Amino acid sequence: MEFLDLPDDVLLLVFSNLYGEYALNVALTSKRLSALALPRVAAMIECNGRQHLRRLHAYLLSDTHTRAQYVRTLAIEVYTFKRDGVPDPPDIAPEIWQIHDDTFYDDVSQAHLIGDILLHSFNICELALERFQPCLQRDPRIGIALSSMTNLRHLRLSVLGDAALSVLQSSQSDITRLTLSYHTQEDLPLPDEPKTMPVLLDALAHFRNLRILKLWNFNPDLDLSAHYHTSGYTPPELPSVVYLRISESSVPALDMVRLCPSLRTLIFSVHIDFDMPFPSVPIEPYTAQSPSWRPLRRLMLSEHFEVGYVLKRLGRVDLLQIGGDLMNQDEVTRFLDLLRVTSPIELYLSVIPSTLPSNFWPDFVRATPRLRVLELKVDVPQMANTHVELLVSGAYCGARPRELSECSSQNALPGILAQLPVPCLRLYFPMPQLMLRRDEARVGAQRPTAQEQEIRRIEALRSLPQRLINTMPSLRYLAVLDGGRHESLLQGWVDVDDSDSEDKGRARTVYEWDELRHTDHIRSTKWWRVVDGPEGRTLQRITEQEGERMQQAFVDDEREASEDALTGTP
């Protein structure tokens, strides 16, 4: 059978995976395929500039049968609203540029073009719209178009407050994934727009099948108990929500968690300007009968100080992730309390080992009886590579006495982790920061020492996996994620070790910020299975996919065993 012998329904299903130039190339091959593939040319659109918006408007609406009807995914991004005269953003991560220069993107004079496009794009399934409320104020037709869409499932709106949420309450779509980014102080012209819990909750209650909810910059001043006592407000439940993200927000927003009985994943970070003392007792609920939070599959906090805001509300958590480094004694105490309450099966933790008290790891083991998977980011102060080399090898390599006192051979990583009875371990090693003096003469004098330390660090990391399995009897699977080498220090060094030869040519740098682990620029990921044989314990390389599959299997098995223990199932 030839490809063109396939029925139109089958070809349409194949072409549903195409868009843009790929769909156009297919459409140009024959008259029959043109009719089938041409609608996919405009199926997915991302607008990133003022001129781009004008060209897009002309292209979608110039025909008698408007091409806008074929649009399925539309994103109007922040650069669409750049002021005239503002230079193009530099070649850096877009999120970094936007954070520092947000007020450059507040020109909504072309909002009427967006209104025109949305009124004719009635088949949209996914929509993202930056500067939503300023555009809505400029052209109310945007709200009318949004409310009349019936196929919309995924929606992301940025820069809004209470006044814009009435659009959601009149929506005719069954939205399943919703992201709302509230306005900030830099988002003129919305300096005084309120953000309150009742308005948001009443709007969300309209969506009966909402599963994923993400809120950014949602900073209500009052919690639900205050609204109940002042106005008698009783909030609706959100029974379908299984994933809730509350980022850069205030603590009262956490009251939403107990309104989500099906919640599995909670991600929370407090806004940097929010100042509230850690609660020593649970925050008073709006009714005395309200229970504490139900068990969660996953909890992610951005920093350790945020543990104080959630500790008294939590039950069990299967996957616990805290992004920031564990630094001081107060954080250690709260963190151990958190482990005792949540008893995680899988844990992500970032540590600076030299800052931890001597009794941390024994207390850690006692607090985590269910732990099966540990993802440990090993961080170091921004001082010298000596810290890292000492940490992974336990050997002296020319460190000054003060450095040895902070990171001695007793703190070598295999010795530290020997106490941990976990079968699956993932270690993250970011590229260490060099702190060489700016003085050219001193830099020249320090370079040989720094180069030697870097070579020793690389060689120590190579031997680390075998030394770990020699000291950790319970270990069955091991992964090492490496941030890479300081190539500028390694000029002229011949690497004769070919143990990594299978990775050469396929090592890649991940330039995507990992918000869950605060890691970036991971140069290589290697997985091993521990094999017991006549010559002792050895390492067998496995694929990354197999390693992650086994990691998930450990979690699933322990979760099932825990559930059976709770229900009494043999």
NORTA-V734949 format. One record per residue. N is the residue number from 1. RES is the residue in one letter. SS is DSSP state (hx for helix, st for strand, lp for the rest). D_LAST is the distance of its C-alpha to the last C-alpha in Angstrom with 1 decimal. Layout:
n: <N | N>
res: <RES | RES>
ss: <SS | SS>
d_last: <D_LAST | D_LAST>
This chain:
n: <1 | 2 | 3 | 4 | 5 | 6 | 7 | 8 | 9 | 10 | 11 | 12 | 13 | 14 | 15 | 16 | 17 | 18 | 19 | 20 | 21 | 22 | 23 | 24 | 25 | 26 | 27 | 28 | 29 | 30 | 31 | 32 | 33 | 34 | 35 | 36 | 37 | 38 | 39 | 40 | 41 | 42 | 43 | 44 | 45 | 46 | 47 | 48 | 49 | 50 | 51 | 52 | 53 | 54 | 55 | 56 | 57 | 58 | 59 | 60 | 61 | 62 | 63 | 64 | 65 | 66 | 67 | 68 | 69 | 70 | 71 | 72 | 73 | 74 | 75 | 76 | 77 | 78 | 79 | 80 | 81 | 82 | 83 | 84 | 85 | 86 | 87 | 88 | 89 | 90 | 91 | 92 | 93 | 94 | 95 | 96 | 97 | 98 | 99 | 100 | 101 | 102 | 103 | 104 | 105 | 106 | 107 | 108 | 109 | 110 | 111 | 112 | 113 | 114 | 115 | 116 | 117 | 118 | 119 | 120 | 121 | 122 | 123 | 124 | 125 | 126 | 127 | 128 | 129 | 130 | 131 | 132 | 133 | 134 | 135 | 136 | 137 | 138 | 139 | 140 | 141 | 142 | 143 | 144 | 145 | 146 | 147 | 148 | 149 | 150 | 151 | 152 | 153 | 154 | 155 | 156 | 157 | 158 | 159 | 160 | 161 | 162 | 163 | 164 | 165 | 166 | 167 | 168 | 169 | 170 | 171 | 172 | 173 | 174 | 175 | 176 | 177 | 178 | 179 | 180 | 181 | 182 | 183 | 184 | 185 | 186 | 187 | 188 | 189 | 190 | 191 | 192 | 193 | 194 | 195 | 196 | 197 | 198 | 199 | 200 | 201 | 202 | 203 | 204 | 205 | 206 | 207 | 208 | 209 | 210 | 211 | 212 | 213 | 214 | 215 | 216 | 217 | 218 | 219 | 220 | 221 | 222 | 223 | 224 | 225 | 226 | 227 | 228 | 229 | 230 | 231 | 232 | 233 | 234 | 235 | 236 | 237 | 238 | 239 | 240 | 241 | 242 | 243 | 244 | 245 | 246 | 247 | 248 | 249 | 250 | 251 | 252 | 253 | 254 | 255 | 256 | 257 | 258 | 259 | 260 | 261 | 262 | 263 | 264 | 265 | 266 | 267 | 268 | 269 | 270 | 271 | 272 | 273 | 274 | 275 | 276 | 277 | 278 | 279 | 280 | 281 | 282 | 283 | 284 | 285 | 286 | 287 | 288 | 289 | 290 | 291 | 292 | 293 | 294 | 295 | 296 | 297 | 298 | 299 | 300 | 301 | 302 | 303 | 304 | 305 | 306 | 307 | 308 | 309 | 310 | 311 | 312 | 313 | 314 | 315 | 316 | 317 | 318 | 319 | 320 | 321 | 322 | 323 | 324 | 325 | 326 | 327 | 328 | 329 | 330 | 331 | 332 | 333 | 334 | 335 | 336 | 337 | 338 | 339 | 340 | 341 | 342 | 343 | 344 | 345 | 346 | 347 | 348 | 349 | 350 | 351 | 352 | 353 | 354 | 355 | 356 | 357 | 358 | 359 | 360 | 361 | 362 | 363 | 364 | 365 | 366 | 367 | 368 | 369 | 370 | 371 | 372 | 373 | 374 | 375 | 376 | 377 | 378 | 379 | 380 | 381 | 382 | 383 | 384 | 385 | 386 | 387 | 388 | 389 | 390 | 391 | 392 | 393 | 394 | 395 | 396 | 397 | 398 | 399 | 400 | 401 | 402 | 403 | 404 | 405 | 406 | 407 | 408 | 409 | 410 | 411 | 412 | 413 | 414 | 415 | 416 | 417 | 418 | 419 | 420 | 421 | 422 | 423 | 424 | 425 | 426 | 427 | 428 | 429 | 430 | 431 | 432 | 433 | 434 | 435 | 436 | 437 | 438 | 439 | 440 | 441 | 442 | 443 | 444 | 445 | 446 | 447 | 448 | 449 | 450 | 451 | 452 | 453 | 454 | 455 | 456 | 457 | 458 | 459 | 460 | 461 | 462 | 463 | 464 | 465 | 466 | 467 | 468 | 469 | 470 | 471 | 472 | 473 | 474 | 475 | 476 | 477 | 478 | 479 | 480 | 481 | 482 | 483 | 484 | 485 | 486 | 487 | 488 | 489 | 490 | 491 | 492 | 493 | 494 | 495 | 496 | 497 | 498 | 499 | 500 | 501 | 502 | 503 | 504 | 505 | 506 | 507 | 508 | 509 | 510 | 511 | 512 | 513 | 514 | 515 | 516 | 517 | 518 | 519 | 520 | 521 | 522 | 523 | 524 | 525 | 526 | 527 | 528 | 529 | 530 | 531 | 532 | 533 | 534 | 535 | 536 | 537 | 538 | 539 | 540 | 541 | 542 | 543 | 544 | 545 | 546 | 547 | 548 | 549 | 550 | 551 | 552 | 553 | 554 | 555 | 556 | 557 | 558 | 559 | 560 | 561 | 562 | 563 | 564 | 565 | 566 | 567 | 568 | 569 | 570>
res: <M | E | F | L | D | L | P | D | D | V | L | L | L | V | F | S | N | L | Y | G | E | Y | A | L | N | V | A | L | T | S | K | R | L | S | A | L | A | L | P | R | V | A | A | M | I | E | C | N | G | R | Q | H | L | R | R | L | H | A | Y | L | L | S | D | T | H | T | R | A | Q | Y | V | R | T | L | A | I | E | V | Y | T | F | K | R | D | G | V | P | D | P | P | D | I | A | P | E | I | W | Q | I | H | D | D | T | F | Y | D | D | V | S | Q | A | H | L | I | G | D | I | L | L | H | S | F | N | I | C | E | L | A | L | E | R | F | Q | P | C | L | Q | R | D | P | R | I | G | I | A | L | S | S | M | T | N | L | R | H | L | R | L | S | V | L | G | D | A | A | L | S | V | L | Q | S | S | Q | S | D | I | T | R | L | T | L | S | Y | H | T | Q | E | D | L | P | L | P | D | E | P | K | T | M | P | V | L | L | D | A | L | A | H | F | R | N | L | R | I | L | K | L | W | N | F | N | P | D | L | D | L | S | A | H | Y | H | T | S | G | Y | T | P | P | E | L | P | S | V | V | Y | L | R | I | S | E | S | S | V | P | A | L | D | M | V | R | L | C | P | S | L | R | T | L | I | F | S | V | H | I | D | F | D | M | P | F | P | S | V | P | I | E | P | Y | T | A | Q | S | P | S | W | R | P | L | R | R | L | M | L | S | E | H | F | E | V | G | Y | V | L | K | R | L | G | R | V | D | L | L | Q | I | G | G | D | L | M | N | Q | D | E | V | T | R | F | L | D | L | L | R | V | T | S | P | I | E | L | Y | L | S | V | I | P | S | T | L | P | S | N | F | W | P | D | F | V | R | A | T | P | R | L | R | V | L | E | L | K | V | D | V | P | Q | M | A | N | T | H | V | E | L | L | V | S | G | A | Y | C | G | A | R | P | R | E | L | S | E | C | S | S | Q | N | A | L | P | G | I | L | A | Q | L | P | V | P | C | L | R | L | Y | F | P | M | P | Q | L | M | L | R | R | D | E | A | R | V | G | A | Q | R | P | T | A | Q | E | Q | E | I | R | R | I | E | A | L | R | S | L | P | Q | R | L | I | N | T | M | P | S | L | R | Y | L | A | V | L | D | G | G | R | H | E | S | L | L | Q | G | W | V | D | V | D | D | S | D | S | E | D | K | G | R | A | R | T | V | Y | E | W | D | E | L | R | H | T | D | H | I | R | S | T | K | W | W | R | V | V | D | G | P | E | G | R | T | L | Q | R | I | T | E | Q | E | G | E | R | M | Q | Q | A | F | V | D | D | E | R | E | A | S | E | D | A | L | T | G | T | P>
ss: <lp | lp | hx | hx | hx | lp | lp | hx | hx | hx | hx | hx | hx | hx | hx | lp | lp | lp | lp | hx | hx | hx | hx | hx | hx | hx | hx | lp | lp | lp | hx | hx | hx | hx | hx | hx | hx | hx | hx | hx | lp | lp | lp | st | st | st | st | lp | lp | hx | hx | hx | hx | hx | hx | hx | hx | hx | hx | hx | hx | lp | lp | lp | lp | lp | hx | hx | hx | hx | lp | lp | st | st | st | st | lp | hx | hx | hx | hx | lp | lp | lp | lp | lp | lp | lp | lp | lp | lp | lp | lp | hx | hx | hx | hx | hx | hx | hx | lp | hx | hx | hx | lp | lp | lp | lp | lp | lp | hx | hx | hx | hx | hx | hx | hx | hx | hx | hx | lp | lp | lp | lp | lp | st | st | st | st | lp | lp | hx | hx | hx | hx | hx | hx | hx | lp | lp | hx | hx | hx | hx | hx | hx | hx | hx | lp | lp | lp | lp | lp | st | st | st | st | st | lp | lp | lp | hx | hx | hx | hx | hx | hx | hx | hx | lp | lp | lp | lp | lp | lp | lp | st | st | st | st | st | lp | lp | lp | lp | lp | lp | lp | lp | lp | lp | lp | lp | lp | lp | lp | hx | hx | hx | hx | hx | hx | hx | hx | lp | lp | lp | lp | lp | lp | lp | st | st | st | st | st | lp | lp | lp | lp | lp | lp | lp | hx | hx | hx | hx | hx | hx | hx | hx | lp | lp | lp | lp | lp | lp | lp | lp | lp | lp | lp | st | st | st | st | st | st | st | lp | hx | hx | hx | hx | hx | hx | hx | hx | hx | lp | lp | lp | lp | lp | st | st | st | st | st | st | lp | lp | lp | lp | lp | lp | lp | lp | lp | lp | lp | lp | lp | lp | lp | lp | lp | lp | lp | lp | lp | lp | lp | lp | lp | st | st | st | st | st | st | lp | lp | hx | hx | hx | hx | hx | hx | hx | hx | hx | hx | lp | lp | lp | st | st | st | st | st | st | st | st | st | st | lp | lp | hx | hx | hx | hx | hx | hx | hx | hx | hx | hx | hx | hx | hx | hx | lp | lp | lp | st | st | st | st | st | st | lp | hx | hx | hx | lp | lp | lp | lp | hx | hx | hx | hx | hx | hx | hx | hx | lp | lp | lp | lp | lp | st | st | st | st | st | st | lp | lp | lp | lp | lp | lp | lp | hx | hx | hx | hx | hx | hx | hx | hx | lp | lp | lp | lp | lp | lp | lp | hx | hx | hx | hx | hx | hx | lp | lp | hx | hx | hx | lp | hx | hx | hx | hx | hx | lp | lp | lp | lp | lp | lp | st | st | st | st | st | st | lp | lp | lp | lp | lp | lp | lp | lp | lp | lp | hx | hx | hx | hx | hx | hx | hx | hx | hx | hx | hx | hx | hx | hx | hx | hx | hx | hx | hx | hx | hx | hx | hx | hx | hx | hx | hx | hx | hx | hx | hx | hx | lp | lp | lp | lp | lp | st | st | st | st | st | st | lp | lp | lp | lp | hx | hx | hx | lp | lp | lp | lp | lp | lp | lp | lp | lp | lp | lp | hx | hx | hx | lp | lp | lp | lp | lp | lp | lp | lp | lp | lp | st | lp | lp | lp | lp | st | lp | lp | lp | lp | st | st | st | st | st | st | st | st | st | st | lp | lp | st | st | st | st | st | st | st | lp | hx | hx | hx | hx | hx | hx | hx | hx | hx | hx | hx | hx | hx | hx | hx | hx | hx | hx | hx | hx | hx | hx | hx | hx | lp | lp | lp>
d_last: <54.8 | 56.4 | 54.7 | 57.1 | 56.3 | 52.9 | 52.9 | 53.5 | 50.0 | 48.5 | 51.1 | 50.4 | 46.7 | 47.7 | 50.2 | 47.8 | 46.6 | 50.2 | 52.3 | 55.5 | 57.6 | 55.1 | 55.4 | 59.2 | 59.6 | 57.9 | 60.1 | 63.2 | 62.7 | 63.7 | 64.6 | 61.6 | 59.1 | 61.0 | 60.2 | 56.5 | 56.0 | 58.6 | 56.5 | 53.9 | 56.6 | 56.2 | 52.5 | 51.4 | 53.8 | 53.8 | 56.9 | 57.9 | 61.5 | 64.3 | 66.2 | 63.0 | 62.4 | 66.0 | 65.7 | 62.3 | 64.0 | 66.8 | 64.7 | 62.2 | 64.9 | 68.0 | 67.4 | 68.2 | 64.6 | 63.0 | 60.5 | 58.5 | 56.9 | 55.1 | 53.5 | 49.7 | 49.0 | 51.6 | 51.6 | 54.6 | 54.1 | 55.8 | 58.7 | 59.9 | 61.2 | 63.0 | 66.4 | 69.5 | 70.8 | 67.4 | 66.9 | 64.1 | 61.0 | 61.0 | 58.7 | 55.8 | 52.4 | 53.0 | 50.7 | 52.8 | 56.1 | 55.0 | 53.8 | 57.2 | 59.5 | 57.8 | 61.0 | 62.7 | 60.7 | 61.7 | 64.4 | 63.3 | 66.7 | 65.4 | 62.7 | 64.7 | 63.9 | 60.2 | 60.8 | 62.7 | 59.9 | 57.1 | 59.0 | 59.3 | 55.8 | 54.0 | 51.4 | 49.9 | 46.1 | 45.9 | 48.4 | 49.1 | 52.1 | 53.3 | 55.7 | 54.5 | 56.0 | 59.4 | 59.6 | 58.7 | 61.4 | 63.8 | 62.9 | 61.1 | 60.7 | 57.8 | 55.8 | 57.1 | 56.0 | 52.6 | 52.0 | 53.2 | 50.8 | 48.3 | 46.5 | 45.6 | 42.0 | 42.2 | 44.7 | 45.8 | 48.6 | 50.2 | 52.7 | 52.3 | 52.0 | 51.5 | 54.5 | 53.1 | 49.8 | 51.6 | 51.6 | 47.9 | 47.9 | 50.3 | 48.5 | 47.9 | 45.3 | 41.5 | 40.9 | 37.5 | 38.3 | 40.9 | 42.4 | 45.0 | 47.0 | 49.1 | 52.6 | 53.5 | 56.7 | 58.1 | 57.6 | 61.0 | 61.9 | 58.8 | 59.4 | 58.8 | 56.3 | 53.5 | 49.8 | 48.0 | 44.5 | 45.4 | 47.4 | 44.7 | 41.9 | 44.0 | 44.8 | 41.1 | 40.1 | 42.3 | 39.9 | 37.0 | 35.3 | 35.9 | 33.0 | 34.6 | 37.0 | 39.0 | 41.6 | 44.1 | 46.7 | 45.4 | 46.8 | 46.9 | 48.5 | 46.8 | 43.1 | 41.9 | 42.4 | 46.1 | 46.5 | 44.9 | 47.3 | 50.4 | 50.0 | 47.1 | 45.3 | 41.8 | 40.1 | 38.4 | 34.8 | 34.1 | 31.0 | 31.1 | 31.6 | 28.8 | 31.1 | 33.6 | 36.2 | 38.6 | 41.0 | 44.2 | 43.7 | 44.0 | 41.3 | 41.7 | 40.5 | 36.9 | 36.9 | 36.1 | 32.5 | 31.4 | 33.0 | 30.6 | 27.3 | 26.0 | 27.2 | 25.4 | 28.2 | 30.9 | 33.9 | 36.5 | 39.7 | 42.4 | 46.0 | 48.2 | 50.7 | 48.3 | 48.7 | 46.3 | 45.2 | 41.6 | 40.1 | 39.3 | 37.5 | 35.7 | 38.3 | 39.0 | 37.5 | 39.8 | 37.9 | 36.5 | 33.4 | 32.3 | 28.9 | 28.5 | 27.4 | 24.1 | 21.8 | 23.5 | 22.7 | 26.0 | 28.8 | 32.1 | 34.9 | 38.3 | 39.3 | 37.9 | 40.2 | 38.3 | 35.2 | 37.2 | 37.3 | 33.5 | 31.9 | 31.9 | 30.5 | 27.4 | 23.7 | 21.3 | 22.7 | 21.1 | 24.5 | 27.3 | 30.9 | 34.0 | 37.2 | 39.8 | 40.3 | 38.9 | 42.3 | 43.0 | 41.5 | 40.9 | 38.9 | 36.9 | 36.1 | 35.0 | 33.0 | 31.0 | 30.5 | 29.3 | 26.7 | 25.4 | 25.0 | 23.7 | 21.6 | 22.1 | 20.4 | 23.8 | 27.1 | 30.7 | 33.2 | 37.0 | 38.6 | 41.9 | 40.8 | 44.2 | 43.7 | 40.4 | 40.5 | 39.7 | 36.6 | 35.0 | 32.7 | 31.3 | 30.6 | 29.2 | 26.6 | 25.5 | 25.3 | 23.0 | 19.8 | 18.1 | 21.3 | 21.0 | 24.3 | 27.6 | 30.7 | 33.6 | 37.2 | 39.6 | 42.7 | 45.9 | 48.9 | 51.8 | 53.9 | 53.9 | 52.0 | 52.1 | 49.0 | 46.9 | 48.3 | 47.6 | 44.2 | 43.0 | 45.1 | 45.8 | 49.4 | 52.7 | 54.6 | 57.6 | 55.9 | 58.0 | 57.0 | 55.8 | 53.4 | 52.2 | 51.4 | 49.3 | 47.4 | 47.7 | 46.3 | 43.7 | 42.3 | 42.0 | 38.9 | 37.2 | 37.6 | 36.2 | 33.1 | 32.4 | 30.4 | 27.9 | 24.6 | 24.1 | 23.7 | 25.7 | 29.1 | 31.8 | 35.2 | 38.0 | 41.5 | 44.1 | 47.7 | 49.2 | 52.2 | 55.5 | 57.8 | 61.1 | 64.3 | 66.4 | 69.6 | 70.4 | 71.7 | 68.6 | 66.3 | 68.2 | 67.8 | 64.0 | 63.2 | 63.2 | 60.8 | 58.5 | 58.6 | 57.7 | 54.8 | 53.5 | 53.7 | 51.9 | 49.1 | 48.7 | 48.6 | 46.1 | 43.7 | 44.0 | 43.0 | 40.3 | 37.3 | 37.9 | 38.4 | 35.2 | 33.1 | 35.1 | 34.1 | 30.5 | 28.3 | 25.1 | 27.0 | 26.2 | 28.0 | 31.1 | 33.4 | 36.9 | 38.8 | 42.4 | 45.1 | 47.8 | 50.9 | 54.1 | 56.2 | 59.4 | 59.0 | 58.4 | 61.7 | 63.1 | 59.8 | 59.0 | 55.3 | 55.1 | 51.4 | 50.2 | 46.5 | 46.1 | 48.3 | 45.6 | 45.3 | 49.0 | 50.2 | 46.9 | 46.3 | 46.5 | 46.9 | 44.8 | 47.2 | 44.7 | 43.6 | 39.9 | 39.5 | 35.9 | 36.8 | 40.5 | 41.3 | 44.0 | 46.1 | 43.2 | 45.2 | 42.5 | 38.8 | 37.5 | 34.1 | 33.1 | 30.3 | 30.2 | 30.7 | 30.5 | 33.5 | 36.1 | 38.1 | 35.3 | 33.5 | 35.2 | 35.0 | 34.9 | 36.1 | 34.0 | 34.8 | 34.1 | 32.1 | 29.8 | 29.3 | 28.5 | 26.1 | 24.2 | 24.4 | 22.7 | 20.0 | 19.2 | 19.1 | 16.9 | 14.3 | 14.3 | 14.4 | 11.4 | 9.4 | 11.3 | 10.7 | 6.9 | 7.8 | 10.5 | 9.0 | 6.3 | 3.8 | 0.0>
